[in-house]
Amino acid sequence: MGRSYDVVVIGAGVFGAWTALRLEERGARVLLVDAYGPASSRSSSGGETRIIRAGYGADEIYTRWAMESLAAWQEFFRQTNQPLFFPAGVLWIARADHPRAKTTLETLKRAGVAHEWLTRSQIQQRWPQMRLESDEDGIFEPQSGGIAARRAVQAVVAEFERRGGTYRQARVEPPNEDAIWLDEIALGDGARVSAEQYVFACGAWMGKLFPRAIGARIFATRQEAFFFGAPAGDARFSMPLLPIWYRLDDEFYGFPDIEGRGVKIASDRHGPAHDPDGAERMATLEALGAARAALARILPDLAHAPMVESRVCQYENTPSGDFLIDRHPSLRNVWMVGGGSGHGFKHGPAMGRYVTRLVMESAEPEPRFGLAALGEMSQRKIR
């Protein structure tokens, strides 16, 4: 009896959605499955905005993937007539001797990414509402910006379906990790689906589906984001008068007011452990206080601005921050794709292209993305 599909992709976040679309474009019969829906509030791809930027210190592979993905996102939005990219530019704020600032500059130059080195006085002349420390300068990526995350992923899934792909909302039961080949997957409603190959791009749920293979190599952390309201009629905190920023010193990042939601600020540091299924998603007063202090430091005129919205999302991390892209150690027709680690969203198109090549051409993955390379002790290097 023939297989129902060539490939089943489990997980309709940004990695799974782009992989399903790219596979469909290559002529594969593809089923995309997700337990809660594309870019749901429980997923790492949920929420309103994500940064797309090229700065990655010395990690040129991620810089080049970001460049590829930015072009692909923009082309996709043009083709689907959906203006979901926000061209705010991205400003890295750092002291001139910060090691990541130095390596970022070198990599951006080598990769041909448009950028400017701006002194503190130049930054404050261009954006007078921002305040920097006396020894802080910045790297500005003028072509970078933000993406409407939830809507962008949903648009990719819609395009996948328009092209003939099949989407189904269902829970996937954990496969038998003692087998050497996965013949079929069982869904929570009792149905069973067969395919030649399977791509598990299920984010923070990877360890629940593959407890033996994954173990602690992928772990979820609770991340809190806050939106603050600017004074009525004050456009200084909206695009195009304010960029997206990331401060290397305290690792807080922020967005200008986009679509009237308020100025967003959040910490990029790992929060506490988080259960993507059962955790309550109420922001804490402690995190609110830290976000308000970070906001007042860089935008002092918003020191007493009201908090108008909060969100609790999650990072699904690997110990190093590198992606996981590898075959299951025993299930030879199963690919595991994840470990976005708080920086993965922007790379969706490049990831989809890369995984599609692995699946359809039997190519070998980059060793640094392999399961063995991730380790088990948290030593975050990529962000």
N, C-alpha and C positions, 0 to 999 in steps of 0.2 A: 504494500500500500504506500502511495506517495505521501510526502510530507505536506502539511497544510501550507507552510510558508518556507521560503528560503532562509529568512532570518526573523527571529523575534527579538525585539528590543524592549527590555524591562526598565522603565523609568522615563517619564516624559518631562524631565528637567532639561536644561539647555544642552547637556551632552547627549542625552538620549534623543531629543527632538531633532538635533542637527544630524546625528548619525542615521536616524530613520529616514530623514529627507534625502541625504546623500546616497544612501543605499537604494532608495526608490528611484532616484535619478539615474542610477547605474543599471536599472532594470530588474532589481531584485523584488521578489514578493515579500512584503514586510508587514509584520504586525507590531504595533507599538502599544505597550500596556503600562498603565499607571494606577496605583491604588487610590489616589486622591484627586487626580486630575492634573492636566498640564500646568506646571509652575504654581501648584497649590500653595496655600499659606504655610503648610507643613514642610515644604521642600526648601532646599538651599537656593533654588532659582526663583522663589516667590519674592514678593515685595515690588515696590514701584521703580526703583532706580539702581543701576550698577555702573561703576566706572569702567571705561575702556581706555587704557593708557598703555604706552610702550615701555615705560621705565621699569627695569627689573634688575638694576645693579649689573652684575657681570653675567647674568643668565640670559645669554643672547638667544637661546632657543625660544624662550618665552617672549622676548621682544619681537622676534620675527613672526611667531604665531599671532601675536597681538596685531601686528601690521597687516598680516593676511586676513585676520578676522575682521578688523575694522573695515577694510575694503569690501569684504563679503557681506557684512551687516548692512553697509550703506547701499550696496547693490540690491540686496534683498528688499530693503525698505523702498527703494525706487521701483522695483518690479511689482511690488504688492501695493504701492501707493499708500504707504503708512509711515508718517513722519515720527518714528520712534527713536531717532538718534538726536541727542541734544548737544550741539557743537559749542560747549562752554569753554573748552580748553581745560587742561589739567596743570596745576601748579604744584611742584614739589618744593616744600620749604625745608631748608636744612642749613646747617653751618657749613662753611666752605670746606672744612676739613673732615666732614662726615664721610666715612669710607664708602657708604652706599651712594652718596651724591657723586663722588669721584668716578666710581665704576659705571654708574648710570650715564654720566656724560660721555664716557669713552665708548660705551656700547651704542648709545643713540647716534653718535658720530659715525661709528663703523657701519651701522645698519642703515644709515641714510634717513633717519627719522627727523622730521622738522622739529627744532627746539631752539630755545633761547636761554642763555644764562643771564639772569636778572639780579642786580644788586638790590639790597634792601630799599634804597632810595628810589630805584626804578620801579620796584613793586608797589611801593606806597604812592608813587606818582601816578601809576596806572590804575591802581585800585586803592584810593585813599581811605576807604572804609576798613581796610585790613591793617592790623598792627603786627609787626614782627619784632623780635628781640634785636638788640643792637648788632649782634654778630650773625644774624640769619640772612641768607640770600635764597635764591630759588632757581629751579629749572622749569621752564614753561613749555608744554607741548601744545601748540596752538590748534593742531588738527584732532586732538583727542577730545573726549567728552563723556557723556553718559548715555545709557540706554534704558528705555522703559522696560524693565526686566520681565515682569509677568506678562504684559501684553506682547512683548517680542517673542517669547517662547510660545505663547498661544497662537501667534501668527505663523510661526514655523510649523506647528502641528497642523494648523488649518491648511497650509500649503501642501504638506505631506499628504493629507487626505484628498485634497483637490487633485493631486497627481495620481491618485489611485491607491495610496496606502490605507491600511486599516488601523484605526485606533479603538482601543477597548479599555474601559475603566474596570479594573478588577485587582484583587489582591493575589499575589503569586506566592505559592507555598515554597518553603525552602527545599531545594533539590537534594538528592542523595549524594553526599560528597564522597561516598565509598565507590561509586561507579566510575567507569572510565569514559563513558559517553552518555550524554543527556538525550534521551529519546523524546521526551515530552516534559512539559511543565503542567502542574496542577494549579488551577485557579481557585479562589476562595468560594466561588459559586458551584464548584463541583466539575466544571468543564476542564478538559485537557486539550492542550495545544502542542502540536509537533512542528519541528523545524530542523533544517540541516545545521544551523548555527544559532547561537544565542549571545546577545550582548546585554550584560547586566550593568546598566548605568543608573543604579538606584541609590546613589548618594549615601546618606546617613544610614540607610537600611542595609547596606552591603554586608556588614558584620552579622546582621540578623539572619540573612539568607545563607551566608557562608561562614558560620562561626569558626570552623576549623581552619579554613584557608586564610581568612582575614584576621580573626582574633582582634587584637588591639591596634592593628595597622591602620584602621580607619576609625576615627572617633568624632563624635559630634560635640560642639561647644555652643553654648547659649550666647548670642550676640544681640545687643540692644541698640536701637537707633531712635533718635528723637528729632522732631521737627519743631522749629520755633518760628513764631509769627513776627514778621517785620512790622514797623509802624505803618499805619494806614497811609496809602499814597506814596510810600517811600520805595522807589524802584532800585535803589543801590544794591539790594540783596537778591536781585533777580538776574537772569540772563538778559542781555549780554554784559551787564555791568559787574558781574562777579563770576570768577571761574570756580570749577571744582578744585579742591585743594587736598593735599596730604602732607601732614607735618611729621617728618621723620623723627623729631625729638620725642614727642609724646604719643605718636602713632594714632592720632585722631585724624579723621578725614571728614570732609564736608561737601555739600552741594549747595548751589544757590537755590532760591525758591523756584521750583519748576511746577508749572500748572497749578499754582496757588496752594501747594501743600505745605509751604514753609521751608525755612532753611534747615537742611538735614545735617546732623552731625552724629558720628558714631566712632567707637574705638575699634581699631583693627587687632588689638590684642585678644588672645584667646580668653573667652569667658569660661564659666564652670561647665561641667559635663551636662549633657542635655539629651533627653529622650524625644526623638522626633514624633513618636506616636502619642505619648501620654502627658507630656509636660504642659503645664499651664504657661500661657504666653503673656503674662502681665509684667510690664516693666517695673523695675525696682527704684526706690527713692535713691539708693546709693548710686546706681548707674546714671540716674537723672542728674544728681549733683555733680558727678564727674563730667558729664557732657556739658552741663551749663558752665562749669568752670573753664573747660576747653574752648567753648564758644566765646566766652567773654574775653579770653586771652587773645584770640585772633580777630574777633569782630566786637570790639568793646561797646559799640552802640546797641548791641543786642544782649547786653549783660542781664537786663531785667525783662527780656522779651518773654511772652507767655509760651509755654509748651502747648502746641496745638494738636500734636499727634505723636504716638510712640508705636514702635513695632519690636517684637522679639522674633528674630529669625535664628539661623544656625549656620555655622561653618561645618562642613564635613571634611575632616583633616586627615592627612597622613602625617607620620612623625616628622618628616623633613619639609613638608609643604609641596613636594613634587607630586605630580599626577600619578595615579595608578592606571596603567594600560598594559594588561598582560592576560595570558591564558590562565584559566584555573589549573592548579598543579596536577589534578587528576582528570577532570572533565575536559577532554581535549577539544570539544566543540563549543566551549563556553569562554567568552571573553569578559573580563572584569574591567570596567572603565569608571573611574571616579577620582576621589581625592582632590576636589576643586579647591579646598583649603582656603576659602575666602577670596581667592583671586581668579578662580576658574571661569566665571561666567563669560567674560569677554572673549574667551577662546573657543566658544561653541562651534563656529564654522570650521576652524582649523581642526578641532577635535573630530568633528564629523567626517571631514575629508580623510584624516589620518586613520581613523578606525575603519572606515569603509575600505581603504586600501588593505589593511590587515585582513579583514574578513574575506574580501573578494579576490585578493591576489596572493593570499597565504604569505604575506610579507612578515618579517620579523620585527617586533617592536624595539624601540630605543631602550637599551639596557637600563638607563637611569629611571625609566618608568616601570620597571619590573617589580614584581612582588618581593623578590629577594633584596632589592636595593633599598627598600623603604625602611628597613629596620623596625624596631619596636619601641625604642626610647625616643621621646619627643625632643627633637632638636631642630626647631623650625628655622629653615634657611631661606625659603622662598616666600615672598609676600608681595 
